[in-house]
Amino acid sequence: MSEKLPVLSARDLMRVLKKYGYEFDRQSGSHIILRQIVSPYRRATIPNHKELATGTLRDILRQTGLTIEDLRTAL
């Protein structure tokens, strides 16, 4: 059984990703694009919503290579 994801806003998730070496790159409409400043130089696209859907949050974690446990420790 998979772990339950916390409910996060885009701002909360950006704060977490900043701890893992991501920084603001640009914004296109309501989508914020972050880039990792150290290797492996990944990008993550986050919709600027007050509450991210669980599927969207899972996909962002997959893009960044983070686990739910990493997310919880950074909160």
LINDA-V222021 format. One line per field, one symbol per residue. phi: phi as a letter, one per 30 degrees, with the letter a starting at -180 (. if undefined). A space follows every 10 residues. Layout:
BEGIN
phi=???
END
This chain:
BEGIN
phi=.ddddddbcd dddddddddc jcbdcabbic ccccbdcbec hdbbcbddcd bddddddddd ddddiccdde ddddd
END
